Amino acid sequence: MKRPRPGLRTTIVATVALAVLGTAVALALVAYGVVRSDADSFNAAESGDQHLAINAAVQTNDALLQVIADYAKDHHRGLTPQALTNLVRKHVQQASVLDPADVSEDCSYFPCWSDLPEEARQAAEQGKAFAGSGLLRASRDTESAAVTPITGIGHDWAVATVVPITSYGLSDAELWQRMAVVIAAGFVFAVAVGLAVAFSVRRRLRRIAAAAHRFGEGDLDARVPARGNEEVALLGETFNTMAERLTHTLDELHAAQAGQRRFVADVAHELRSPLSTMLASVDGLQSSTPASQQRSAELLGVQTRRLSRLVDDLLEISRFDAGQAELRTEVVDLAELTADAVQAVAPVAEIPISVRGPAEATVDPRRIHTVIRNLVSNALQHGIPPVAIDVDATDADTVSITVVDDGPGIEPRGAAEIFARFTRGDESRSADGGSGLGLAIARENAMLHGGELTVSDTAPTEFRLLLPRTPPSTATARTTAESHATRRERGSAGLLVKREYGAHNDRPGCS
């Protein structure tokens, strides 16, 4: 059975807790070192203070001996340890006179025999002086004491003086106790911080998850607030960016589906008209009248050619939609190519062509030939005579071909629609009604070359084809790159185009 992985909150809490705990332990060890060093310093100071206190006790005893000697001269008979103790305590608070012969005496003053160290009691019993430090009482700190025999008064008594010493140092137990408190506080703080961070991160991640769920359920406006610079904020920004892109993609897909449905409906509508005429013509061929048979045969031929052109245009459009349109480029004189296209569309019409500059460019001649034929055919069928063409090759990087008629231009709103698929002009002026795909195919061909096809919105009506002399490197192309000299050896550009596109020259162009 696969072990469950720890949750995000557990992971974050454990990580933060361990990190802060480690920090707390490290700080505790550093603090212990500092405090231990200070304690050693205080212990050294305490040792020095003990020597000073011992010396002070000895000097105090010397002074008290003089006081006792002066008092004994006048009160020799009334001398008692209690009386002398009362005398010396007037000068020193923690001083007393003790009788070594009565070590069990119960005194109410300090120090008594029981308060002195063992060494001090032994020295007093032997009539010797003592100066040192020791634990006098269990409830008292270590103190310095001096015991000095009293001579010259006829009694073997001794004066004892105590000088207290304050201890500044800390024991090891006290140090580790304080370190334990610091570590425990650090651990509690780490857990608290870890829980706070975990709940904060978990709450924000749940908010992102909820937004993702809403987005998956169809709420395309679901977004999350992305604030800050940490990873969770970056995740929120990434989700918002993804949602924006998906929303845009879905909008494009919906638009594409709507366009596809409209395209299928338009194709069905376009196919229905010639097919209906062809069916009627087939019925007419069965007529017994020769005139009706001839008329039906003519209509059948016209509609068959129209249906063939429509199918060709649909195939070309499908290649553009599938991204499979391919350029076969070569160096072409666009002036000669334009003249050949005009001859193919209107061999008897007088359409002047003006040329400015060298018009050579690397293009796909078949596609540009189709574009010019479509523009000329559109001007003849839907424009107002006269029609003229201007080839402007004065720019070093581009060549423009402008087809002009005497029309009023296209309204700005109609300029965007005129290049749409299945858009027609006045069909009553067209010989066959057209398919409405000519200008759409022309614009696609221009864009495939990295150029553009535009129409003016003021009189006269101008369709302008702007082409770069060299297609962009990103265009889908298979370049033959024939030189102009080689092409001259093979024949003129016009004859070359006629040989390659002779099968299409019977098409009057579509609009």
C-alpha positions in Angstrom: 0.0 0.0 0.0 1.4 3.3 -1.0 2.1 5.6 1.9 0.2 8.9 1.8 2.4 11.9 1.2 2.3 14.7 3.9 0.0 17.6 3.3 1.2 21.1 2.4 0.4 22.4 5.9 2.3 19.6 7.6 5.3 20.1 5.3 5.4 23.8 5.9 4.9 23.6 9.7 7.6 20.9 10.0 10.1 22.8 7.9 9.6 26.2 9.6 9.5 24.5 13.1 12.8 22.7 12.5 14.4 25.8 11.0 13.4 28.0 13.9 14.2 25.3 16.4 17.6 25.0 15.0 18.0 28.7 15.2 16.8 28.7 18.8 19.3 26.0 19.8 22.1 27.8 18.1 21.1 31.1 19.8 20.9 29.2 23.1 24.3 27.8 22.7 25.7 31.2 21.9 23.9 32.7 24.9 25.3 29.9 27.1 28.8 30.7 25.9 28.3 34.4 26.6 26.7 33.9 30.0 29.3 31.3 30.9 32.0 33.8 30.1 30.3 36.4 32.1 29.9 34.0 35.0 33.6 33.2 34.9 34.4 36.9 35.0 32.1 37.3 38.0 33.6 34.3 39.7 37.1 35.8 39.2 35.8 39.1 40.6 34.3 37.2 43.5 37.6 35.5 44.2 39.2 38.9 44.4 36.5 40.2 46.6 37.1 37.3 49.0 40.7 38.3 49.6 39.6 41.9 50.2 36.9 40.7 52.6 39.3 38.6 54.5 41.7 41.5 54.9 38.9 43.7 55.9 37.8 41.2 58.6 41.4 41.0 60.0 41.7 44.8 60.1 38.4 45.1 61.8 39.4 42.6 64.4 42.6 44.6 65.1 40.5 47.7 65.6 38.1 45.9 67.9 40.9 44.5 70.0 42.0 48.0 70.7 38.4 49.0 71.6 38.1 46.0 73.9 41.5 46.8 75.6 40.4 50.3 76.3 37.1 49.1 77.7 38.8 46.5 79.9 40.9 49.1 81.7 37.8 50.6 83.2 35.5 47.6 83.5 37.8 44.8 84.4 35.4 43.1 86.8 32.3 43.3 84.7 33.8 41.7 81.6 31.6 39.0 80.0 31.4 37.8 76.4 27.9 39.2 76.2 29.0 42.7 77.4 32.0 42.7 75.0 29.7 41.6 72.2 27.4 44.5 72.9 30.4 46.8 72.8 31.9 45.6 69.5 28.5 45.5 67.8 28.3 49.3 68.4 31.2 49.5 65.9 30.6 46.5 63.6 27.2 44.9 63.2 28.4 41.4 62.3 30.9 40.9 65.2 30.8 39.1 68.5 33.0 37.9 71.3 33.0 34.1 71.8 34.2 31.9 74.7 36.2 28.9 73.3 35.5 27.0 76.6 31.8 27.2 76.0 31.3 26.2 72.4 27.7 25.1 73.1 26.4 28.5 74.3 23.2 29.6 72.8 23.6 33.2 71.6 21.1 35.4 69.9 23.7 37.3 68.0 25.6 36.7 64.9 28.1 35.1 64.5 27.8 32.3 67.1 30.0 29.2 67.2 27.6 27.3 64.9 27.9 30.0 62.3 31.7 29.7 62.0 33.6 27.3 59.8 35.2 24.3 61.5 38.7 25.7 60.9 37.7 28.9 62.7 36.4 27.0 65.8 39.5 24.9 66.0 41.7 28.0 65.8 39.8 29.7 68.6 40.0 26.7 70.9 43.8 26.6 70.3 44.1 30.3 70.9 45.2 31.0 67.3 44.0 33.5 64.8 42.0 32.5 61.7 41.2 34.4 58.6 39.3 32.8 55.6 35.9 32.1 54.1 33.4 29.3 54.3 29.7 28.5 54.4 28.6 29.8 57.7 24.9 28.9 57.5 22.9 26.8 55.0 20.6 29.8 54.3 23.6 32.3 53.9 26.0 33.0 51.1 29.7 32.3 51.3 31.2 34.9 53.7 34.7 35.8 54.9 35.4 35.5 58.6 38.3 36.5 60.9 38.7 35.1 64.5 41.4 36.7 66.6 42.2 35.8 70.3 41.8 38.5 72.9 44.8 39.0 75.0 45.6 41.2 78.1 42.2 41.0 79.8 42.7 37.7 81.7 40.3 35.5 79.7 40.8 33.2 76.7 38.1 34.7 74.6 38.2 35.6 70.9 36.6 38.2 68.7 35.0 37.0 65.5 34.0 39.3 62.6 32.1 38.4 59.4 32.3 40.3 56.1 29.7 39.1 53.6 30.6 38.5 49.9 27.9 38.7 47.2 28.0 35.9 44.6 27.5 37.1 41.1 28.1 33.8 39.2 25.5 31.3 37.9 25.7 27.6 38.3 25.7 25.2 35.4 22.2 24.0 36.4 20.9 27.6 36.3 22.5 28.2 32.9 21.0 25.1 31.3 17.6 25.9 32.9 17.6 29.3 31.2 18.8 27.7 27.9 15.9 25.2 28.1 13.5 28.1 28.6 14.9 29.9 25.5 14.7 26.7 23.4 11.1 26.0 24.5 10.1 29.6 23.7 11.8 29.3 20.3 10.0 26.0 19.5 6.6 27.5 20.5 7.4 30.6 18.3 8.4 28.3 15.4 5.2 26.3 15.6 3.1 29.4 15.8 4.9 31.0 12.8 4.7 27.7 10.9 1.0 27.4 11.5 0.4 31.0 10.4 2.4 30.6 7.3 0.8 27.2 6.5 -2.7 28.5 6.9 -1.9 31.6 4.8 -0.4 29.6 2.0 -3.1 27.0 2.1 -5.9 29.6 2.0 -4.4 31.2 -1.0 -3.8 27.9 -2.8 -7.4 26.9 -2.0 -8.5 30.2 -3.5 -6.6 29.4 -6.7 -8.0 25.9 -6.8 -11.5 27.2 -6.4 -11.0 29.7 -9.2 -9.6 26.9 -11.4 -12.7 24.8 -10.6 -15.0 27.6 -11.5 -13.1 28.2 -14.7 -13.4 24.5 -15.5 -17.1 24.6 -14.9 -17.5 27.4 -17.5 -16.9 30.6 -15.5 -14.4 32.2 -17.9 -14.2 35.3 -15.8 -12.8 33.4 -12.8 -9.6 35.1 -11.7 -7.5 35.3 -8.5 -5.8 38.3 -6.8 -2.1 38.1 -7.4 -0.2 40.3 -4.9 3.4 40.1 -3.8 6.5 38.6 -5.3 6.5 35.1 -3.7 5.8 31.8 -5.4 2.1 31.8 -4.6 1.6 35.2 -6.1 3.5 34.0 -9.2 1.2 31.0 -9.4 -1.8 33.3 -9.2 -0.3 35.5 -12.0 0.4 32.3 -14.1 -3.2 31.1 -13.6 -4.6 34.5 -14.6 -2.4 34.6 -17.7 -3.5 31.0 -18.6 -7.1 31.9 -18.1 -6.8 35.0 -20.3 -5.1 33.0 -23.0 -7.7 30.1 -22.8 -10.5 32.6 -22.8 -9.0 34.3 -25.9 -8.5 30.9 -27.5 -12.1 29.8 -26.7 -13.4 33.1 -28.2 -11.4 32.5 -31.3 -12.6 28.9 -31.5 -16.2 30.1 -31.1 -15.7 32.7 -33.8 -14.0 30.1 -36.0 -16.9 27.7 -35.5 -19.4 30.4 -36.3 -17.4 31.4 -39.4 -17.2 27.7 -40.4 -20.9 27.3 -40.1 -21.5 30.5 -42.1 -18.9 29.3 -44.7 -20.7 25.9 -45.0 -24.0 27.7 -45.4 -22.6 30.0 -48.0 -21.0 27.1 -49.9 -24.3 25.2 -49.9 -26.1 28.3 -51.1 -23.5 28.8 -53.9 -23.7 25.2 -55.0 -27.4 25.1 -55.0 -27.8 27.7 -57.7 -25.6 26.1 -60.4 -26.8 22.6 -59.5 -30.4 23.7 -59.8 -29.7 25.2 -63.2 -27.8 22.1 -64.3 -30.7 19.8 -63.3 -33.1 22.0 -65.2 -30.8 22.0 -68.2 -30.6 18.2 -68.1 -34.3 18.1 -68.2 -34.2 20.5 -71.2 -31.9 18.2 -73.1 -34.7 15.7 -73.1 -36.9 18.1 -75.0 -37.9 17.3 -78.5 -37.3 20.8 -79.7 -33.8 21.5 -81.1 -33.8 25.1 -79.9 -34.6 24.0 -76.3 -31.9 21.4 -76.4 -29.3 23.9 -77.6 -30.3 26.4 -75.0 -30.1 23.7 -72.3 -26.7 22.6 -73.5 -25.4 26.2 -73.3 -26.8 26.7 -69.8 -25.3 23.4 -68.7 -21.9 24.4 -70.1 -22.0 27.8 -68.4 -23.0 26.4 -65.0 -20.5 23.6 -65.2 -17.7 26.1 -65.8 -19.0 28.3 -63.0 -19.2 25.2 -60.6 -15.6 24.3 -61.6 -14.3 27.8 -60.8 -16.2 27.7 -57.5 -14.7 24.3 -56.5 -11.2 25.6 -57.5 -11.7 28.7 -55.3 -13.0 26.7 -52.4 -9.9 24.4 -52.6 -7.6 27.5 -52.6 -9.4 28.9 -49.6 -9.1 25.6 -47.8 -5.3 25.6 -48.4 -5.1 29.0 -46.8 -7.2 27.9 -43.8 -5.1 24.8 -43.4 -1.8 26.7 -43.6 -0.7 24.7 -46.6 -0.5 27.5 -49.2 3.0 27.3 -50.7 5.0 29.9 -52.5 7.1 29.0 -55.6 9.0 32.2 -56.0 11.3 33.5 -58.8 12.5 36.8 -60.0 9.7 38.4 -62.1 9.1 41.7 -63.9 5.8 42.8 -62.3 5.1 45.2 -65.2 5.2 42.4 -67.7 3.2 40.1 -65.3 0.6 42.8 -65.0 0.3 43.2 -68.8 -0.1 39.5 -69.2 -2.9 39.4 -66.5 -4.7 42.3 -68.2 -4.4 40.5 -71.6 -5.9 37.3 -70.1 -8.9 39.1 -68.5 -9.7 41.7 -71.1 -7.9 41.1 -74.4 -10.0 43.7 -76.2 -10.2 46.3 -73.5 -8.0 49.3 -73.6 -6.5 49.5 -70.1 -3.4 51.8 -69.9 -0.5 50.6 -67.7 2.0 53.1 -66.4 5.3 51.9 -65.0 7.7 53.9 -62.8 11.1 52.3 -61.9 12.5 48.8 -62.3 9.6 46.5 -61.3 11.5 43.3 -60.7 10.6 41.3 -57.5 10.9 37.8 -56.1 7.3 36.5 -56.1 5.2 33.5 -56.9 4.1 34.6 -60.4 1.0 32.3 -60.5 -0.4 33.8 -57.3 0.4 37.4 -58.2 -1.1 36.8 -61.7 -4.3 35.6 -60.0 -4.4 38.7 -57.8 -4.0 41.1 -60.7 -6.6 39.3 -62.8 -9.1 39.4 -59.9 -8.5 43.1 -59.4 -8.9 43.9 -63.1 -11.9 41.7 -63.5 -13.5 43.3 -60.4 -12.9 46.8 -61.8 -14.4 45.9 -65.2 -17.5 44.2 -63.8 -18.3 46.4 -60.8 -16.3 49.6 -61.3 -17.0 52.6 -63.6 -14.8 53.0 -66.7 -12.2 54.0 -67.5 -9.9 51.5 -65.8 -6.1 52.2 -65.4 -3.2 50.5 -63.8 -0.1 52.1 -62.1 3.0 50.1 -61.3 5.1 52.1 -58.9 8.6 50.6 -58.4 10.4 53.7 -57.3 10.9 52.3 -53.8 14.0 50.2 -53.2 12.2 47.6 -51.0 8.6 47.5 -52.3 6.6 47.6 -55.5 2.9 48.7 -55.6 0.3 47.9 -58.3 -2.7 50.1 -58.2 -5.9 49.3 -60.2 -8.1 52.5 -60.6 -11.6 53.0 -61.9 -13.8 56.0 -61.9 -16.0 54.7 -59.1 -16.9 56.7 -55.9 -14.7 54.5 -53.6 -15.8 52.2 -50.9 -17.4 53.3 -47.6 -15.1 52.8 -44.6 -17.5 50.2 -43.2 -17.6 48.4 -46.5 -13.8 48.5 -47.0 -13.4 45.8 -44.3 -16.3 43.7 -45.6 -15.3 43.8 -49.3 -12.5 41.3 -48.7 -14.7 38.9 -46.8 -15.6 35.6 -48.3 -18.8 35.4 -50.5 -19.0 39.2 -50.7 -20.3 40.4 -54.1 -20.9 43.6 -55.7 -23.8 44.3 -58.1 -24.5 40.9 -59.6 -26.6 42.3 -62.4 -23.4 43.8 -63.9 -21.6 40.4 -63.7 -21.6 38.0 -66.6 -21.9 35.0 -64.3 -22.6 36.4 -60.8 -19.1 35.4 -59.5 -18.4 33.3 -56.4 -17.6 36.2 -54.0 -14.2 34.6 -53.2 -12.0 36.5 -55.7 -11.0 39.4 -53.4 -10.6 37.2 -50.4 -8.2 34.9 -52.3 -6.4 38.0 -53.6 -5.8 39.4 -50.1 -4.6 36.0 -48.8 -2.1 35.8 -51.7 -0.9 39.3 -50.9 -0.4 38.5 -47.2 1.3 35.2 -48.1 4.0 37.3 -49.8 4.3 39.6 -46.8 2.4 42.4 -48.6 -1.0 43.9 -48.3 -4.1 44.6 -50.4 -6.1 47.7 -49.6 -9.0 49.8 -51.2 -9.6 53.5 -51.0 -12.6 55.0 -49.3 -12.7 58.1 -51.5 -13.1 58.6 -55.3 -11.7 57.3 -57.5 -11.9 53.7 -56.4 -8.3 52.3 -56.0 -7.2 48.8 -55.2 -3.6 48.9 -54.2 -1.4 45.8 -54.0 1.9 46.4 -52.1 4.5 43.7 -52.4 8.1 43.5 -50.9 10.7 42.9 -53.5 11.8 39.8 -51.5 9.3 37.7 -49.5 10.0 37.5 -45.7 12.1 34.5 -44.6 9.2 33.3 -42.5 6.9 32.8 -45.4 6.2 29.2 -46.5 8.0 29.2 -49.9 10.0 27.0 -52.2 12.3 29.5 -54.0 13.7 28.7 -57.5 15.5 32.0 -57.5 16.0 32.2 -61.2 18.1 35.1 -62.3 16.8 37.7 -64.7 19.4 36.9 -67.3 18.6 33.2 -67.3 14.9 34.0 -67.6 15.6 36.2 -70.6 17.4 33.3 -72.2 14.3 31.1 -71.8 11.9 33.8 -73.1 10.1 36.8 -71.9 8.3 36.9 -68.6 4.9 37.2 -70.3 5.5 34.0 -72.3 6.7 32.2 -69.2 3.5 33.1 -67.3 1.4 32.1 -70.3 3.0 28.7 -70.5 2.5 28.1 -66.8 -1.0 29.5 -66.5 -2.4 29.0 -69.9 -5.0 26.6 -68.5 -6.3 29.4 -66.2 -6.3 32.3 -68.7 -9.8 31.6 -69.7 -11.0 32.6 -66.3 -12.3 36.1 -66.2 -11.4 36.6 -62.6 -13.8 36.4 -59.6 -15.1 39.1 -57.3 
